[in-house]
Amino acid sequence: MISVIIPNWNGAAHLPECLAALHAQTDRDFEVLVVDNNSTDESLRLLAARHSAVRVIALQHNAGFTGACNAGLAAAFGSLLVLLNNDTAAAPDWLAEVRAAFARNPNAGSVASRMLLYDKRDTLHTAGDLFGSDGMPANRGVWQRDTGQYSEGEVFSACGGSAAYRRSMLEETGLLDERFFFSCEDVDLGWRAQLRDWRCVYAPRAIVYHKLASTGGGPTASYYDGRNSIHVLVKDLPGIVWRRHWRSILRRQLQLAVQALRSWRGAAARARLRGQLAGIAAVPAMLAARRRVQAARLISDARVLALLSSAPQDA
């Protein structure tokens, strides 16, 4: 069985289309769980009135994207566990293609979908995510016109907006780190999986349309982007990456800080800089987590460097 977990916070405007697309799936062996982050809109009433087949977990506080996803993952029955944003519409064969990609790739712990913009369906949001040698994650192909230029193959990680995981992988890696709350939690999990030699495969026929940032974004997202990118650097990057690329990593963080200062009048810029400062303040806690993550590593330095989008492949 596949379990589809949808975290929701005040997403009543988006849930009907998201759930209707799941109802139309050609693969019927799945369950749907909506985890509600103490919404104040009509989400819970809508689910009770119109979607009785959906399992609803109503949290008593806003636990963030990570907390909601983890609550759903813990309650799910499936051997394949899929996270799906509420502001998406999946193509009818999405789950069938996810299942097929896992079957073709027995060493894959996760599958990344082909995410296209909802309002511009010939434009990519991500064809699987990358991690650069400057220490920053990226959506592969973002804003490119989709011409089928990315075929099935390994990528660094799956975007959390439509990420599929084997239960057996999560049993080894653990779930999302709830300290992240929102943003880069999928990157952190991607590192923990890769370090344990769980691969991620991009499945181009597994298509999801995304109303980008319709239930998030703004200064709040900028804060967590700034903070959590530093969490990832401290917690997840093996020593070989720091030794080879520390100049690029620090330069990129400095560039982001300078850009924020130059745009100081913008709320999002100020929030990002506050996030970077919060990330620096949290370094001691992340160093403790780092020891656990790096102790579980199974792959070689050469394999680590090969994960980076611009790293040498044979170091």
C-alpha positions in Angstrom: 0.0 0.0 0.0 1.0 3.6 -0.6 0.2 6.2 2.1 -0.2 9.8 0.9 0.3 12.3 3.7 -0.9 15.8 3.1 0.1 18.4 5.7 -2.5 21.2 5.9 -2.7 24.6 7.5 -5.6 26.8 6.5 -5.7 25.1 3.1 -9.5 24.8 2.6 -9.2 26.5 -0.7 -6.8 24.0 -2.1 -7.8 20.7 -0.5 -10.8 19.9 -2.8 -8.7 19.9 -6.0 -5.8 18.1 -4.3 -8.1 15.3 -3.0 -10.1 15.1 -6.2 -6.9 14.4 -8.1 -6.0 11.6 -5.7 -9.5 10.2 -6.1 -8.9 10.0 -9.8 -5.7 7.9 -9.5 -5.4 4.8 -11.6 -3.5 3.0 -8.9 -6.2 2.3 -6.2 -4.0 0.7 -3.5 -3.5 3.7 -1.4 -4.7 5.6 1.6 -4.8 9.4 2.2 -4.0 11.1 5.5 -4.5 14.8 6.0 -2.7 16.2 9.0 -4.2 19.5 10.1 -2.0 22.0 11.8 -4.7 23.6 14.0 -6.3 25.4 11.0 -8.7 28.3 11.7 -10.4 28.1 8.3 -13.0 25.6 7.1 -10.5 22.7 6.5 -11.7 20.3 9.2 -15.4 20.9 8.4 -14.8 20.4 4.7 -13.0 17.2 5.3 -15.7 15.8 7.6 -18.5 16.8 5.2 -17.1 15.9 1.9 -14.1 13.5 2.3 -15.1 10.9 4.8 -12.7 8.3 3.3 -9.7 10.5 4.2 -8.0 9.8 7.5 -7.8 13.1 9.4 -5.3 13.8 12.1 -6.2 17.1 13.8 -3.2 18.5 15.8 -3.9 20.9 18.6 -1.1 23.3 17.6 0.7 24.2 14.5 3.6 21.7 14.4 4.9 23.1 11.1 5.4 21.1 7.9 7.8 18.7 9.7 5.6 18.0 12.7 2.5 17.5 10.5 4.4 15.2 8.1 5.9 13.2 11.0 2.5 12.7 12.6 1.2 11.4 9.3 4.2 9.2 8.7 3.8 7.7 12.2 0.2 6.8 11.6 0.5 5.6 8.0 0.1 1.9 7.1 1.9 1.9 3.7 5.2 0.4 2.7 5.6 3.4 0.5 5.1 6.8 2.1 4.4 9.9 0.1 4.4 13.5 1.2 2.2 15.8 -0.9 1.6 19.6 -0.6 -2.1 20.5 -0.3 -1.7 23.1 -3.1 -1.0 20.4 -5.8 -2.9 18.4 -8.4 -1.4 15.1 -9.3 -1.8 13.5 -12.8 -4.0 10.4 -12.8 -1.1 8.0 -13.1 1.1 9.7 -10.6 1.0 7.0 -7.9 1.2 4.2 -10.5 4.4 5.8 -11.8 5.9 6.3 -8.3 5.3 2.6 -7.6 6.8 1.6 -10.9 9.9 3.7 -10.3 10.5 2.0 -7.0 10.0 -1.4 -8.6 12.6 -0.5 -11.3 15.1 0.8 -8.8 15.3 -1.5 -5.8 18.2 0.4 -4.3 16.3 3.7 -4.3 15.0 4.8 -0.9 13.1 7.8 -2.4 11.5 8.9 -5.7 11.3 12.5 -6.9 8.3 13.5 -9.0 8.3 15.8 -12.0 6.8 19.0 -10.5 5.4 21.5 -13.0 3.8 24.9 -12.3 0.1 24.7 -11.9 -0.6 27.8 -13.9 2.1 27.3 -16.5 2.1 23.6 -17.1 5.0 23.6 -19.6 7.3 25.0 -16.9 9.3 23.0 -14.4 9.3 23.6 -10.7 11.7 20.7 -10.1 13.0 17.6 -11.8 14.5 16.3 -8.6 16.6 18.4 -6.3 20.4 19.1 -6.4 23.0 20.1 -3.8 25.7 22.4 -4.9 29.3 22.6 -3.8 28.5 26.1 -2.5 26.4 24.4 0.2 23.1 25.4 -1.2 20.2 23.1 -2.5 18.5 23.8 -5.7 15.5 22.6 -7.7 16.8 21.0 -10.9 15.4 22.6 -14.0 13.5 25.3 -12.1 11.7 27.8 -14.4 12.9 25.9 -17.5 10.4 25.0 -20.2 9.7 21.3 -19.9 10.6 19.5 -23.1 11.3 16.2 -21.4 15.0 17.1 -21.1 15.4 15.1 -17.8 15.1 11.4 -18.0 14.8 8.9 -15.2 18.0 8.7 -13.1 19.6 9.5 -9.8 19.3 12.9 -8.2 20.3 14.2 -4.8 16.9 14.2 -3.2 13.2 14.7 -3.7 11.4 18.0 -3.1 9.2 17.6 0.0 6.2 18.9 -2.0 5.8 15.5 -3.6 8.4 13.1 -2.1 8.0 9.4 -1.9 10.0 7.2 0.5 10.3 3.6 1.3 9.3 2.8 4.9 12.4 0.7 5.2 14.6 3.8 4.5 12.8 5.9 7.0 13.2 3.2 9.6 17.0 3.6 9.2 17.3 7.4 8.7 14.5 8.5 11.1 11.8 10.9 10.1 12.0 14.6 9.4 13.9 16.7 11.9 11.1 18.8 13.6 13.6 21.5 14.6 13.5 22.6 11.0 9.8 23.3 11.2 9.6 24.3 7.5 12.1 24.5 4.7 15.2 22.4 3.9 13.8 19.5 6.0 13.8 17.4 2.7 17.4 18.4 2.1 18.4 17.3 5.6 16.6 13.9 5.1 18.2 13.6 1.6 21.7 13.9 3.2 20.9 11.4 5.9 19.6 9.0 3.3 22.5 9.4 0.9 25.1 9.0 3.7 23.5 5.6 4.5 23.6 4.7 0.8 19.9 5.1 0.0 19.7 6.6 -3.5 17.0 8.9 -4.9 15.5 8.4 -8.4 13.7 11.0 -10.5 10.6 9.6 -12.1 9.7 11.9 -15.1 6.3 10.2 -15.7 5.2 10.8 -12.1 3.7 14.3 -12.6 2.4 16.8 -10.1 1.2 20.4 -10.7 2.1 22.8 -8.0 0.6 26.2 -7.1 4.0 27.4 -6.0 4.1 29.0 -2.5 0.3 29.5 -2.4 0.2 28.3 1.2 3.6 29.6 2.2 6.3 32.0 1.3 7.0 35.6 2.3 9.1 36.7 5.2 8.4 33.5 7.3 9.7 31.3 4.5 12.7 33.5 4.1 13.5 33.3 7.8 13.4 29.5 7.7 15.4 29.3 4.5 18.2 31.4 6.0 18.2 29.5 9.3 17.8 25.9 8.0 20.4 26.2 5.2 22.9 26.7 8.0 21.4 23.8 10.0 22.1 21.6 6.9 25.7 22.9 6.5 26.5 22.1 10.2 24.6 18.9 10.6 24.9 17.1 7.4 27.9 18.0 5.3 30.8 15.5 5.7 34.3 16.7 6.5 35.5 16.1 2.9 32.9 18.6 1.6 34.1 21.3 4.1 37.7 20.6 3.3 37.2 20.9 -0.4 34.6 23.6 -0.7 34.7 25.7 2.5 35.6 28.9 0.6 32.6 28.5 -1.8 30.3 27.6 1.2 31.3 30.7 3.2 31.3 32.9 0.2 27.7 32.0 -0.7 26.5 32.6 2.9 28.2 36.0 2.9 26.7 36.8 -0.5 23.2 36.1 0.9 23.9 38.2 3.9 25.1 41.1 1.8 22.1 40.8 -0.5 19.8 41.0 2.6 21.6 44.1 3.9 21.3 45.8 0.5 17.6 45.0 0.5 17.1 45.9 4.2 13.8 47.7 3.6 12.3 44.5 2.3 10.7 42.3 5.0 11.8 39.1 3.4 15.4 40.2 3.2 15.4 41.2 6.9 13.8 37.8 7.7 16.5 35.9 5.8 19.3 37.7 7.7 17.6 37.0 11.0 17.4 33.4 10.0 21.1 33.2 9.2 21.8 34.7 12.6 19.5 32.1 14.2 21.3 29.4 12.3 24.6 30.5 13.7 23.2 30.6 17.2 22.0 27.0 16.8 25.4 25.7 15.7 26.1 23.9 19.1 22.8 22.0 18.9 23.5 21.1 15.3 27.0 19.9 16.1 25.5 17.4 18.5 23.2 16.2 15.8 26.1 16.1 13.3 28.0 13.5 15.4 25.0 11.1 15.1 24.5 11.7 11.4 28.2 11.3 10.4 28.6 8.2 12.6 25.9 6.5 10.5 27.7 7.2 7.2 28.3 4.2 5.0 29.6 5.8 1.8 33.1 6.8 0.7 34.5 10.3 0.3 34.4 9.9 -3.5 30.7 9.0 -3.4 30.0 12.0 -1.1 31.7 14.4 -3.6 29.9 12.8 -6.5 26.6 13.9 -4.8 27.4 17.6 -5.3 26.2 19.1 -8.5 29.5 20.7 -9.3 31.9 18.5 -7.4 34.7 16.4 -9.0 33.5 12.9 -9.5 36.7 11.0 -8.7 38.2 12.8 -5.7 
